[in-house]
Amino acid sequence: MRVLVAIVLLMLAACDSDTSSTITGPRDDSSSPPPSGTAIVNANWIGDATVIGASGSGGCGWGRTVGETRSGVLWRVIITGNTVTLDEDLANFPTDHIPYSGTLNGQQFAAQFTETPAGVCQFAGATLTGTFSDDFSTFTADETVRWGAGATQTVVQRQWQARKR
């Protein structure tokens, strides 16, 4: 009988936990990126990018050649007062996404992610500046991504157009 009671209690506890999460708009539900495996569920925006400038031959990943495009990139955008976090490329979380943080002034935002060049790719950080639409349902942004340091640094500029999912 004790075993049956224990099983029933376990089943009730399991039914009480919510393992899914869907964000329908900007909200402050965490100051850190989502745990591994839930990043795509937490994506609340989707965007497309075009590479508009590039110098140097280093770096890794997509978007290092002028004219290259990428569609359907998942983002997580959270606005809290005059701060904004924009996690780019959640499908590649936690290794190759870019967790921007910055400020919001009206509809204009400026965000950055700084990293000391390390590893094979020598990723050195990025900046993102842009504008949300009047109803905050879309944004356009200019991104500058850097790999390496000094005279051998690779710098890429991309333009983004994103919309709420």
DSSP file (Angstrom, degrees, kcal/mol; ACC not computed):
  #  RESIDUE AA STRUCTURE BP1 BP2  ACC     N-H-->O    O-->H-N    N-H-->O    O-->H-N    TCO  KAPPA ALPHA  PHI   PSI    X-CA   Y-CA   Z-CA
    1    1 A M     >        0   0    0      0, 0.0     4,-2.1     0, 0.0     5,-0.2   0.000 360.0 360.0 360.0 -39.3    0.0    0.0    0.0
    2    2 A R  H  >  +     0   0    0      1,-0.2     4,-2.3     2,-0.2     5,-0.2   0.878 360.0  53.3 -61.9 -37.0    2.9    2.4    0.8
    3    3 A V  H  > S+     0   0    0      2,-0.2     4,-2.3     1,-0.2    -1,-0.2   0.916 107.8  50.3 -64.2 -43.1    4.3    1.8   -2.7
    4    4 A L  H  > S+     0   0    0      1,-0.2     4,-2.3     2,-0.2    -2,-0.2   0.904 110.5  49.3 -62.0 -42.7    1.0    2.7   -4.3
    5    5 A V  H  X S+     0   0    0     -4,-2.1     4,-2.4     1,-0.2    -1,-0.2   0.912 110.7  50.5 -63.3 -43.1    0.7    5.9   -2.2
    6    6 A A  H  X S+     0   0    0     -4,-2.3     4,-2.2     2,-0.2    -2,-0.2   0.903 110.4  49.5 -62.3 -42.1    4.3    6.9   -3.2
    7    7 A I  H  X S+     0   0    0     -4,-2.3     4,-2.4     2,-0.2    -2,-0.2   0.917 110.9  49.3 -64.3 -43.8    3.5    6.3   -6.9
    8    8 A V  H  X S+     0   0    0     -4,-2.3     4,-2.3     1,-0.2    -2,-0.2   0.915 110.9  50.1 -62.6 -43.3    0.4    8.4   -6.8
    9    9 A L  H  X S+     0   0    0     -4,-2.4     4,-2.2     1,-0.2    -1,-0.2   0.903 110.7  49.7 -62.6 -41.3    2.2   11.3   -5.0
   10   10 A L  H  X S+     0   0    0     -4,-2.2     4,-2.2     2,-0.2    -1,-0.2   0.908 110.5  50.3 -62.9 -42.2    5.0   11.2   -7.7
   11   11 A M  H  X S+     0   0    0     -4,-2.4     4,-1.9     1,-0.2    -2,-0.2   0.901 110.7  49.0 -64.7 -40.9    2.4   11.3  -10.5
   12   12 A L  H  X S+     0   0    0     -4,-2.3     4,-1.1     2,-0.2    -1,-0.2   0.902 110.9  50.0 -65.4 -40.8    0.6   14.2   -8.9
   13   13 A A  H  X S+     0   0    0     -4,-2.2     4,-0.6     1,-0.2     3,-0.3   0.897 110.1  51.0 -64.2 -39.8    3.9   16.1   -8.5
   14   14 A A  H >< S+     0   0    0     -4,-2.2     3,-0.8     1,-0.2    -1,-0.2   0.874 107.6  52.8 -66.4 -37.2    4.8   15.4  -12.1
   15   15 A C  H 3< S+     0   0    0     -4,-1.9    -1,-0.2     1,-0.2    -2,-0.2   0.755 103.5  59.1 -69.0 -23.7    1.5   16.7  -13.3
   16   16 A D  H 3< S+     0   0    0     -4,-1.1     2,-0.4    -3,-0.3    -1,-0.2   0.674  87.9  87.1 -80.9 -17.2    2.0   20.0  -11.4
   17   17 A S    <<  -     0   0    0     -3,-0.8     2,-0.7    -4,-0.6    -4,-0.0  -0.681  66.6-147.6 -90.8 137.7    5.2   21.0  -13.2
   18   18 A D        +     0   0    0     -2,-0.4    -3,-0.1     1,-0.1    -2,-0.1  -0.901  17.1 178.1-102.3 112.3    5.0   23.0  -16.4
   19   19 A T        +     0   0    0     -2,-0.7     2,-0.3     2,-0.0    -1,-0.1   0.472  57.9  75.3 -95.8  -2.6    8.0   22.0  -18.6
   20   20 A S        -     0   0    0      2,-0.0     2,-0.3    21,-0.0    18,-0.0  -0.778  56.3-172.0-109.6 156.9    7.1   24.2  -21.6
   21   21 A S        -     0   0    0     -2,-0.3     2,-0.4    17,-0.1    -2,-0.0  -0.974   4.6-176.5-147.5 129.9    7.4   28.0  -21.9
   22   22 A T        -     0   0    0     -2,-0.3     2,-0.6    20,-0.1    20,-0.1  -0.993  11.5-156.2-129.4 127.3    6.2   30.3  -24.6
   23   23 A I        -     0   0    0     18,-0.6    -2,-0.0    -2,-0.4     4,-0.0  -0.897   9.1-177.0-101.9 124.6    7.0   34.0  -24.6
   24   24 A T        -     0   0    0     -2,-0.6    -1,-0.1     1,-0.2    20,-0.0   0.539  66.6 -11.2 -99.3  -8.1    4.5   36.0  -26.6
   25   25 A G  S    S-     0   0    0    140,-0.1    -1,-0.2   139,-0.0    20,-0.1  -0.971  98.0 -45.4-173.2 175.7    6.1   39.4  -26.2
   26   26 A P        +     0   0    0      0, 0.0     2,-0.3     0, 0.0    52,-0.2  -0.318  65.7 148.2 -59.3 132.8    8.8   41.3  -24.4
   27   27 A R        -     0   0    0     50,-0.3     2,-1.2     3,-0.1     3,-0.2  -0.972  52.3-113.3-158.3 158.8    8.8   40.6  -20.7
   28   28 A D        +     0   0    0     -2,-0.3     3,-0.1     1,-0.2    50,-0.0  -0.726  57.4 138.1 -98.2  86.3   11.4   40.4  -17.9
   29   29 A D  S    S+     0   0    0     -2,-1.2     2,-0.3     1,-0.3    -1,-0.2   0.425  70.9   8.3-109.3   0.5   11.3   36.7  -17.0
   30   30 A S        -     0   0    0     -3,-0.2    -1,-0.3     1,-0.1    -3,-0.1  -0.895  47.7-148.5-173.6 143.9   15.0   36.1  -16.6
   31   31 A S  S    S+     0   0    0     -2,-0.3    -1,-0.1    -3,-0.1    -3,-0.0   0.448  88.2  55.7 -95.8  -1.3   18.3   38.1  -16.6
   32   32 A S  S    S-     0   0    0      1,-0.1     0, 0.0     3,-0.0     0, 0.0  -0.879  98.0 -86.2-126.6 160.7   20.2   35.2  -18.1
   33   33 A P        -     0   0    0      0, 0.0    -1,-0.1     0, 0.0    -2,-0.1  -0.166  58.1 -88.0 -60.0 158.9   19.8   33.1  -21.3
   34   34 A P        -     0   0    0      0, 0.0     5,-0.1     0, 0.0     3,-0.1  -0.284  52.6 -91.4 -65.9 155.0   17.4   30.2  -21.2
   35   35 A P    >   -     0   0    0      0, 0.0     3,-2.1     0, 0.0     4,-0.3  -0.287  58.3 -77.6 -64.7 154.2   18.9   26.8  -20.1
   36   36 A S  T 3  S+     0   0    0      1,-0.3     0, 0.0     2,-0.2     0, 0.0  -0.202 119.0  28.1 -53.1 137.8   20.2   24.5  -22.8
   37   37 A G  T 3  S+     0   0    0     56,-0.2    -1,-0.3    -3,-0.1     4,-0.2   0.188 112.1  66.9  95.4 -16.2   17.5   22.7  -24.7
   38   38 A T    <>  +     0   0    0     -3,-2.1     4,-1.8     2,-0.1    -2,-0.2   0.389  67.1  99.2-113.8   1.5   14.8   25.4  -24.1
   39   39 A A  T  4 S+     0   0    0     -4,-0.3     4,-0.5     1,-0.2    52,-0.1   0.886  82.7  49.0 -59.8 -42.9   16.3   28.2  -26.2
   40   40 A I  T >4 S+     0   0    0      1,-0.2     3,-1.1     2,-0.2    -1,-0.2   0.896 109.5  52.6 -67.1 -38.4   14.2   27.6  -29.3
   41   41 A V  T 34 S+     0   0    0      1,-0.2   -18,-0.6    -4,-0.2    -1,-0.2   0.869 109.3  51.0 -61.4 -36.6   11.0   27.5  -27.2
   42   42 A N  T 3< S+     0   0    0     -4,-1.8     2,-0.3   -20,-0.1    -1,-0.2   0.486  81.1 115.7 -83.0  -3.4   12.0   30.9  -25.6
   43   43 A A    <   +     0   0    0     -3,-1.1    33,-0.3    -4,-0.5   -20,-0.2  -0.524  33.7 171.7 -68.3 126.6   12.6   32.6  -29.0
   44   44 A N        +     0   0    0     31,-1.5   121,-2.3    -2,-0.3     2,-0.3   0.373  59.9  45.3-118.6   2.5   10.1   35.4  -29.4
   45   45 A W  E     -AB  75 164A   0     30,-1.9    30,-2.3   119,-0.3     2,-0.3  -0.931  60.8-156.5-137.6 161.8   11.4   37.0  -32.6
   46   46 A I  E     -AB  74 163A   0    117,-2.4   117,-2.4    -2,-0.3     2,-0.3  -0.996  19.0-176.7-140.9 138.8   12.6   35.9  -36.0
   47   47 A G  E     -AB  73 162A   0     26,-2.6    26,-2.8    -2,-0.3     2,-0.4  -0.903  21.7-144.8-140.9 164.5   15.0   37.8  -38.3
   48   48 A D  E     - B   0 161A   0    113,-2.6   113,-2.1    -2,-0.3     2,-0.3  -0.963  20.8-164.8-127.0 143.2   16.8   37.9  -41.6
   49   49 A A  E     -AB  70 160A   0     21,-2.8    21,-2.0    -2,-0.4     2,-0.4  -0.932  12.2-163.3-132.6 153.3   20.2   39.4  -42.2
   50   50 A T  E     -AB  69 159A   0    109,-1.9   109,-2.6    -2,-0.3     2,-0.5  -1.000  25.8-126.2-131.9 133.0   22.4   40.5  -45.1
   51   51 A V  E     + B   0 158A   0     17,-2.7    16,-2.7    -2,-0.4   107,-0.3  -0.683  31.3 172.0 -77.8 123.2   26.2   41.0  -44.9
   52   52 A I  E     +     0   0A   0    105,-2.5     2,-0.3    -2,-0.5   106,-0.2   0.509  62.1  16.7-111.2  -9.0   26.9   44.5  -46.2
   53   53 A G  E     + B   0 157A   0    104,-1.5   104,-2.8    12,-0.1     2,-0.3  -0.970  57.4 173.9-162.3 147.5   30.6   44.8  -45.4
   54   54 A A  E     + B   0 156A   0     -2,-0.3     2,-0.3   102,-0.2   102,-0.2  -0.965   3.9 179.5-157.6 139.3   33.6   42.6  -44.5
   55   55 A S  E     + B   0 155A   0    100,-2.3   100,-2.2    -2,-0.3     3,-0.1  -0.996  54.0  24.4-139.9 142.2   37.3   43.0  -43.9
   56   56 A G  S    S-     0   0    0     -2,-0.3    98,-0.1    98,-0.2    97,-0.1  -0.119  70.6-111.8  90.8 167.7   39.9   40.4  -43.0
   57   57 A S  S    S+     0   0    0     95,-0.2    -1,-0.1    -2,-0.1    97,-0.1   0.277  78.7  94.1-122.5   9.5   39.8   36.6  -43.6
   58   58 A G        +     0   0    0     94,-0.2    63,-0.1    89,-0.1    64,-0.1  -0.083  47.2  70.6 -90.2-167.2   39.5   35.3  -40.0
   59   59 A G        -     0   0    0     62,-0.3     2,-0.3    61,-0.2    63,-0.1  -0.183  61.8-109.9  90.4 176.9   36.5   34.2  -38.0
   60   60 A C        +     0   0    0      2,-0.1     2,-0.0    61,-0.1    -2,-0.0  -0.903  61.6  35.1-140.4 165.5   34.1   31.4  -38.1
   61   61 A G  S    S-     0   0    0     -2,-0.3     3,-0.2     3,-0.0     2,-0.0  -0.244  87.7 -30.7  87.6-170.9   30.5   30.8  -38.9
   62   62 A W  S    S+     0   0    0      1,-0.2    -2,-0.1     2,-0.1     8,-0.1  -0.277 104.0  40.7 -80.4 163.9   28.0   32.3  -41.3
   63   63 A G        +     0   0    0      6,-0.1    -1,-0.2     1,-0.1     4,-0.1   0.877  63.8 121.7  73.8  43.8   27.9   35.7  -42.7
   64   64 A R        +     0   0    0     -3,-0.2     2,-0.4   -13,-0.1    -1,-0.1   0.294  59.0  76.0-115.6   8.3   31.5   36.7  -43.4
   65   65 A T  S >  S-     0   0    0     91,-0.0     3,-2.3   -11,-0.0   -14,-0.3  -0.980  89.2-107.6-123.9 129.3   31.1   37.4  -47.2
   66   66 A V  T 3  S+     0   0    0     -2,-0.4   -14,-0.2     1,-0.3     3,-0.1  -0.264 106.2  22.9 -55.0 132.8   29.4   40.5  -48.6
   67   67 A G  T 3  S+     0   0    0    -16,-2.7    -1,-0.3     1,-0.3   -15,-0.1   0.173  87.6 134.8  94.9 -16.3   26.0   39.7  -50.0
   68   68 A E    <   -     0   0    0     -3,-2.3   -17,-2.7   -18,-0.1    -1,-0.3  -0.390  36.6-163.9 -65.6 142.6   25.6   36.5  -48.0
   69   69 A T  E     -A   50   0A   0    -19,-0.2     2,-0.3    -3,-0.1   -19,-0.2  -0.875  15.1-167.0-126.8 160.1   22.1   36.2  -46.4
   70   70 A R  E     -A   49   0A   0    -21,-2.0   -21,-2.8    -2,-0.3     2,-0.3  -0.965  10.1-164.8-147.2 131.8   20.5   34.2  -43.7
   71   71 A S  E     +     0   0A   0     -2,-0.3   -23,-0.2   -23,-0.2    -2,-0.0  -0.831  62.1  26.2-117.7 153.1   16.8   33.9  -43.0
   72   72 A G  E     +     0   0A   0     -2,-0.3     2,-0.4     1,-0.2   -24,-0.2   0.789  68.0 169.0  73.6  29.6   14.7   32.6  -40.1
   73   73 A V  E     -A   47   0A   0    -26,-2.8   -26,-2.6    -3,-0.2     2,-0.3  -0.626  31.4-128.8 -78.2 129.0   17.2   33.4  -37.3
   74   74 A L  E     -A   46   0A   0     -2,-0.4    16,-2.0   -28,-0.2    15,-1.1  -0.609  29.3-177.8 -84.7 136.2   15.6   33.0  -33.9
   75   75 A W  E     -AC  45  88A   0    -30,-2.3   -30,-1.9    -2,-0.3   -31,-1.5  -0.891  22.7-148.6-127.2 156.3   16.0   35.8  -31.3
   76   76 A R  E     - C   0  87A   0     11,-1.6    11,-2.8    -2,-0.3     2,-0.5  -0.977  22.4-174.4-124.0 115.6   14.9   36.3  -27.7
   77   77 A V  E     - C   0  86A   0     -2,-0.4     2,-0.4     9,-0.2   -50,-0.3  -0.943   5.6-179.8-116.6 128.4   14.2   40.0  -27.0
   78   78 A I  E     - C   0  85A   0      7,-2.4     7,-2.3    -2,-0.5     2,-0.5  -0.993   6.9-166.5-130.5 126.7   13.3   41.3  -23.6
   79   79 A I  E     + C   0  84A   0     -2,-0.4     2,-0.4     5,-0.2     5,-0.2  -0.954  10.1 173.0-114.2 126.4   12.6   45.0  -22.8
   80   80 A T  E >   - C   0  83A   0      3,-2.3     3,-1.9    -2,-0.5     2,-0.3  -0.908  64.6 -57.4-133.2 104.5   12.6   46.2  -19.2
   81   81 A G  T 3  S-     0   0    0     -2,-0.4     0, 0.0     1,-0.3     0, 0.0  -0.457 121.1 -16.6  62.4-121.3   12.2   49.9  -18.8
   82   82 A N  T 3  S+     0   0    0     -2,-0.3    22,-2.7    -3,-0.1     2,-0.3   0.115 121.2  89.1-104.8  22.3   15.1   51.5  -20.7
   83   83 A T  E <   -CD  80 103A   0     -3,-1.9    -3,-2.3    20,-0.3     2,-0.4  -0.882  53.4-171.0-115.0 152.4   17.2   48.3  -20.9
   84   84 A V  E     -CD  79 102A   0     18,-1.9    18,-2.3    -2,-0.3     2,-0.4  -1.000  10.9-163.2-142.0 138.7   17.0   45.6  -23.6
   85   85 A T  E     -CD  78 101A   0     -7,-2.3    -7,-2.4    -2,-0.4     2,-0.4  -0.983   7.7-173.9-118.6 137.9   18.5   42.2  -24.1
   86   86 A L  E     -CD  77 100A   0     14,-1.5    14,-2.1    -2,-0.4     2,-0.8  -0.911   6.6-164.1-134.0 103.2   18.7   40.6  -27.5
   87   87 A D  E     -CD  76  99A   0    -11,-2.8   -11,-1.6    -2,-0.4     3,-0.4  -0.810  16.8-155.4 -91.7 111.6   19.9   37.0  -27.7
   88   88 A E  E     +CD  75  98A   0     10,-2.7    10,-1.8    -2,-0.8   -13,-0.2  -0.680  63.7  10.7 -92.4 139.0   20.7   36.3  -31.4
   89   89 A D    >   +     0   0    0    -15,-1.1     3,-1.9    -2,-0.3    -1,-0.2   0.943  62.4 177.0  67.8  55.5   20.7   32.9  -33.0
   90   90 A L  G >  S+     0   0    0    -16,-2.0     3,-1.7    -3,-0.4   -50,-0.2   0.715  71.9  72.9 -63.6 -21.9   19.0   30.8  -30.3
   91   91 A A  G 3  S+     0   0    0      1,-0.3    -1,-0.3   -17,-0.2   -51,-0.1   0.762 101.4  46.0 -63.6 -21.3   19.1   27.7  -32.4
   92   92 A N  G X> S+     0   0    0     -3,-1.9     4,-2.5     4,-0.1     3,-1.0   0.225  94.6 165.3-104.7  13.2   22.9   27.7  -31.7
   93   93 A F  T <4  +     0   0    0     -3,-1.7   -56,-0.2     1,-0.3   -54,-0.1  -0.494  53.6  17.4 -66.1 139.7   22.6   28.3  -27.9
   94   94 A P  T 34 S+     0   0    0      0, 0.0    -1,-0.3     0, 0.0    -2,-0.1  -0.965 130.0  34.9-103.3   8.6   24.7   28.0  -25.8
   95   95 A T  T <4 S+     0   0    0     -3,-1.0    -2,-0.2     1,-0.1    -3,-0.0   0.884 125.9  20.4 -93.1 -39.0   27.8   27.9  -28.0
   96   96 A D  S  < S+     0   0    0     -4,-2.5    -3,-0.2    -7,-0.2     2,-0.2   0.125  90.5 107.6-124.8  22.1   27.4   30.2  -30.9
   97   97 A H        -     0   0    0     -5,-0.4    -8,-0.2    -7,-0.1    -7,-0.1  -0.554  63.7-128.1 -90.9 166.0   24.6   32.7  -30.1
   98   98 A I  E     -D   88   0A   0    -10,-1.8   -10,-2.7    -2,-0.2     2,-1.3  -0.949  13.1-156.6-118.1 113.0   25.3   36.3  -29.3
   99   99 A P  E     -D   87   0A   0      0, 0.0   -12,-0.2     0, 0.0     2,-0.1  -0.659  19.5-171.8 -90.6  85.3   23.8   37.6  -26.0
  100  100 A Y  E     -D   86   0A   0    -14,-2.1   -14,-1.5    -2,-1.3     2,-0.3  -0.423   7.6-177.7 -74.0 148.8   23.5   41.4  -26.5
  101  101 A S  E     +DE  85 112A   0     11,-1.5    11,-2.3   -16,-0.2     2,-0.3  -0.988  21.7 116.3-142.7 146.8   22.6   43.8  -23.7
  102  102 A G  E     -DE  84 111A   0    -18,-2.3   -18,-1.9    -2,-0.3     2,-0.3  -0.877  51.2 -53.9-173.8-154.6   22.1   47.5  -23.9
  103  103 A T  E     -DE  83 110A   0      7,-2.1     7,-1.9    -2,-0.3     2,-0.4  -0.780  27.1-149.3-116.8 155.4   19.9   50.5  -23.6
  104  104 A L  E     - E   0 109A   0    -22,-2.7     2,-0.5    -2,-0.3     5,-0.2  -0.993  10.6-177.7-124.3 126.7   16.6   51.6  -25.1
  105  105 A N  E >  S- E   0 108A   0      3,-3.1     3,-1.9    -2,-0.4     2,-0.7  -0.896  70.7 -52.4-125.5  98.8   15.8   55.3  -25.7
  106  106 A G  T 3  S-     0   0    0     -2,-0.5    25,-0.0     1,-0.3     0, 0.0  -0.633 122.3 -24.8  69.2-115.5   12.3   55.5  -27.1
  107  107 A Q  T 3  S+     0   0    0     -2,-0.7    25,-2.8    -3,-0.1     2,-0.3   0.478 120.6  96.6-104.1  -6.3   12.4   53.1  -30.0
  108  108 A Q  E <   -EF 105 131A   0     -3,-1.9    -3,-3.1    23,-0.2     2,-0.3  -0.647  52.7-173.8 -86.9 138.5   16.2   53.3  -30.6
  109  109 A F  E     -EF 104 130A   0     21,-2.6    21,-2.2    -2,-0.3     2,-0.4  -0.965  15.6-170.6-132.2 153.4   18.5   50.7  -29.0
  110  110 A A  E     +EF 103 129A   0     -7,-1.9    -7,-2.1    -2,-0.3     2,-0.3  -0.974  19.9 166.3-139.5 123.2   22.2   50.2  -28.7
  111  111 A A  E     -EF 102 128A   0     17,-2.9    17,-2.8    -2,-0.4     2,-0.3  -0.933  10.4-172.8-139.0 158.5   23.6   46.9  -27.4
  112  112 A Q  E     -EF 101 127A   0    -11,-2.3   -11,-1.5    -2,-0.3     2,-0.4  -0.973  17.6-156.1-147.8 161.6   26.9   45.1  -27.2
  113  113 A F  E     - F   0 126A   0     13,-2.6    13,-2.6    -2,-0.3     2,-0.4  -0.952  20.4-164.1-138.4 120.4   28.5   41.8  -26.3
  114  114 A T  E     + F   0 125A   0     -2,-0.4     2,-0.3    11,-0.2    11,-0.2  -0.878  13.9 165.8-111.5 136.8   32.2   42.0  -25.4
  115  115 A E        -     0   0    0      9,-0.7    -2,-0.1    -2,-0.4     3,-0.0  -0.995  38.6-115.3-147.0 143.3   34.5   39.0  -25.3
  116  116 A T        -     0   0    0     -2,-0.3     7,-0.1     1,-0.1     9,-0.1  -0.679  49.2-100.9 -76.8 128.0   38.3   38.6  -25.1
  117  117 A P        +     0   0    0      0, 0.0     2,-0.3     0, 0.0     7,-0.2  -0.262  65.3 143.6 -53.9 127.1   39.4   36.8  -28.4
  118  118 A A     >> +     0   0    0      5,-0.4     4,-1.1    30,-0.0     5,-0.6  -0.968  30.0  31.2-157.2 165.8   40.0   33.2  -27.5
  119  119 A G  T  45S-     0   0    0     -2,-0.3     3,-0.1     1,-0.2     0, 0.0  -0.108 103.4 -47.7  74.8-173.8   39.6   29.7  -29.0
  120  120 A V  T  45S+     0   0    0      1,-0.2   -61,-0.2     2,-0.1    -1,-0.2   0.895 138.4  42.5 -62.3 -43.8   39.8   28.7  -32.6
  121  121 A C  T  45S-     0   0    0     -3,-0.2   -62,-0.3   -63,-0.1    -1,-0.2   0.719  91.4-143.2 -80.8 -21.9   37.6   31.4  -34.0
  122  122 A Q  T  <5 -     0   0    0     -4,-1.1    26,-3.9     1,-0.2    -3,-0.2   0.869  23.3-166.8  59.8  39.0   39.0   34.3  -31.8
  123  123 A F  E   < - G   0 147A   0     -5,-0.6    -5,-0.4    24,-0.3    24,-0.3  -0.378  11.9-177.0 -60.3 130.2   35.5   35.8  -31.4
  124  124 A A  E     -     0   0A   0     22,-3.1    -9,-0.7     1,-0.4    23,-0.2   0.248  42.4 -94.4-118.5  10.8   36.0   39.3  -30.1
  125  125 A G  E     -FG 114 146A   0     21,-0.6    21,-2.6   -11,-0.2    -1,-0.4  -0.451  34.3-120.4 107.4-179.1   32.4   40.5  -29.6
  126  126 A A  E     -FG 113 145A   0    -13,-2.6   -13,-2.6    19,-0.2     2,-0.3  -0.982   4.3-138.8-160.0 161.1   29.8   42.5  -31.4
  127  127 A T  E     -FG 112 144A   0     17,-2.2    17,-2.2    -2,-0.3     2,-0.4  -0.944  11.5-166.3-127.0 152.9   27.6   45.6  -31.4
  128  128 A L  E     +FG 111 143A   0    -17,-2.8   -17,-2.9    -2,-0.3     2,-0.4  -0.971   8.7 174.8-141.4 121.2   24.0   46.0  -32.5
  129  129 A T  E     +FG 110 142A   0     13,-2.4    13,-3.1    -2,-0.4     2,-0.3  -0.986  22.0 123.4-127.2 139.7   22.2   49.3  -33.0
  130  130 A G  E     -FG 109 141A   0    -21,-2.2   -21,-2.6    -2,-0.4     2,-0.4  -0.933  46.6 -97.6-169.8-168.0   18.7   49.7  -34.3
  131  131 A T  E     -FG 108 140A   0      9,-2.4     9,-1.9    -2,-0.3     2,-0.2  -0.999  19.8-142.1-139.0 131.9   15.1   50.9  -34.1
  132  132 A F  E     - G   0 139A   0    -25,-2.8     7,-0.3    -2,-0.4   -25,-0.0  -0.634  33.8-106.8 -84.1 150.6   11.9   49.2  -33.1
  133  133 A S    >   -     0   0    0      5,-2.5     3,-1.8    -2,-0.2    -1,-0.1  -0.232  40.7 -93.6 -67.1 167.7    8.7   50.1  -35.0
  134  134 A D  T 3  S+     0   0    0      1,-0.3    -1,-0.1     2,-0.1    -2,-0.1   0.848 129.4  39.7 -53.2 -38.4    6.1   52.3  -33.4
  135  135 A D  T 3  S-     0   0    0      3,-0.0    -1,-0.3     0, 0.0    -2,-0.0   0.320 110.3-120.8 -96.4   8.4    4.2   49.2  -32.1
  136  136 A F  S <  S+     0   0    0     -3,-1.8    -2,-0.1     2,-0.1     3,-0.1   0.806  80.3 119.4  57.7  33.6    7.4   47.3  -31.2
  137  137 A S  S    S+     0   0    0      1,-0.1    27,-2.3    26,-0.1     2,-0.3   0.577  75.5  22.6-100.4 -12.9    6.4   44.4  -33.5
  138  138 A T  E     - H   0 163A   0     25,-0.2    -5,-2.5   -93,-0.1     2,-0.3  -0.946  62.5-165.8-142.2 163.1    9.5   44.8  -35.8
  139  139 A F  E     -GH 132 162A   0     23,-2.1    23,-2.9    -2,-0.3     2,-0.4  -0.988   9.0-155.1-146.9 153.5   13.0   46.1  -35.6
  140  140 A T  E     +GH 131 161A   0     -9,-1.9    -9,-2.4    -2,-0.3     2,-0.3  -0.951  25.9 173.9-118.8 146.5   15.8   46.9  -38.1
  141  141 A A  E     -GH 130 160A   0     19,-1.9    19,-3.1    -2,-0.4     2,-0.5  -0.997  31.5-135.0-153.6 153.9   19.4   46.9  -36.9
  142  142 A D  E     -GH 129 159A   0    -13,-3.1   -13,-2.4    -2,-0.3     2,-0.4  -0.952  27.2-165.1-108.7 130.7   23.0   47.2  -38.0
  143  143 A E  E     -GH 128 158A   0     15,-3.0    15,-2.6    -2,-0.5     2,-0.5  -0.938  11.0-165.8-119.7 137.9   25.4   44.7  -36.5
  144  144 A T  E     -GH 127 157A   0    -17,-2.2   -17,-2.2    -2,-0.4     2,-0.4  -0.989  11.3-170.6-122.4 122.0   29.2   44.7  -36.4
  145  145 A V  E     -GH 126 156A   0     11,-2.8    11,-2.5    -2,-0.5     2,-0.4  -0.910   3.4-162.5-115.5 138.8   30.9   41.5  -35.5
  146  146 A R  E     -GH 125 155A   0    -21,-2.6   -22,-3.1    -2,-0.4   -21,-0.6  -0.951  11.1-175.5-127.2 141.8   34.6   41.1  -34.7
  147  147 A W  E     -GH 123 154A   0      7,-2.3     7,-2.7    -2,-0.4   -24,-0.3  -0.991  58.7  -0.8-128.6 141.5   37.1   38.2  -34.6
  148  148 A G  S    S-     0   0    0    -26,-3.9     2,-0.3    -2,-0.4     5,-0.1  -0.281  78.9 -95.0  80.5-166.8   40.8   38.5  -33.6
  149  149 A A    >   -     0   0    0     -2,-0.0     3,-1.1   -32,-0.0     4,-0.0  -0.970  67.3  -0.2-148.9 160.3   42.6   41.7  -32.5
  150  150 A G  G >  S-     0   0    0     -2,-0.3     3,-1.6     1,-0.2     0, 0.0  -0.209 119.6 -11.4  64.1-145.1   44.8   44.4  -33.9
  151  151 A A  G 3  S+     0   0    0      1,-0.3    -1,-0.2     3,-0.0    -3,-0.0   0.701 136.8  53.2 -66.0 -21.0   45.9   44.5  -37.5
  152  152 A T  G <  S+     0   0    0     -3,-1.1    -1,-0.3   -96,-0.1   -94,-0.2   0.326  79.5 130.8 -97.4   8.7   44.6   41.0  -38.2
  153  153 A Q    <   -     0   0    0     -3,-1.6     2,-0.5    -5,-0.1    -5,-0.2  -0.353  50.0-142.5 -65.8 138.9   41.1   41.6  -36.9
  154  154 A T  E     - H   0 147A   0     -7,-2.7    -7,-2.3   -98,-0.1     2,-0.4  -0.889  18.5-170.8-100.2 131.9   38.2   40.5  -39.1
  155  155 A V  E     -BH  55 146A   0   -100,-2.2  -100,-2.3    -2,-0.5     2,-0.4  -0.990   4.0-174.9-128.5 130.5   35.2   42.9  -39.0
  156  156 A V  E     -BH  54 145A   0    -11,-2.5   -11,-2.8    -2,-0.4     2,-0.4  -0.981  10.0-155.9-126.7 136.2   31.8   42.1  -40.6
  157  157 A Q  E     -BH  53 144A   0   -104,-2.8  -105,-2.5    -2,-0.4  -104,-1.5  -0.942  15.8-179.4-111.4 133.3   28.8   44.4  -40.9
  158  158 A R  E     -BH  51 143A   0    -15,-2.6   -15,-3.0    -2,-0.4     2,-0.4  -0.947  19.8-141.7-127.9 149.5   25.3   42.9  -41.2
  159  159 A Q  E     -BH  50 142A   0   -109,-2.6  -109,-1.9    -2,-0.3     2,-0.3  -0.946  22.4-160.0-110.2 135.2   21.8   44.5  -41.6
  160  160 A W  E     -BH  49 141A   0    -19,-3.1   -19,-1.9    -2,-0.4     2,-0.4  -0.868  18.2-173.3-116.8 146.2   18.9   42.8  -39.8
  161  161 A Q  E     +BH  48 140A   0   -113,-2.1  -113,-2.6    -2,-0.3     2,-0.3  -0.979  22.7 173.4-131.3 123.1   15.1   42.9  -40.2
  162  162 A A  E     -BH  47 139A   0    -23,-2.9   -23,-2.1    -2,-0.4     2,-0.3  -0.908  13.1-170.7-133.2 158.4   13.3   41.1  -37.4
  163  163 A R  E     -BH  46 138A   0   -117,-2.4  -117,-2.4    -2,-0.3   -25,-0.2  -0.972  35.2 -90.4-144.2 155.3    9.7   40.6  -36.4
  164  164 A K  E      B   45   0A   0    -27,-2.3  -119,-0.3    -2,-0.3   -27,-0.0  -0.369 360.0 360.0 -64.1 146.5    7.8   39.1  -33.4
  165  165 A R              0   0    0   -121,-2.3  -120,-0.2    -2,-0.0    -1,-0.1   0.421 360.0 360.0 -86.9 360.0    6.9   35.5  -33.7
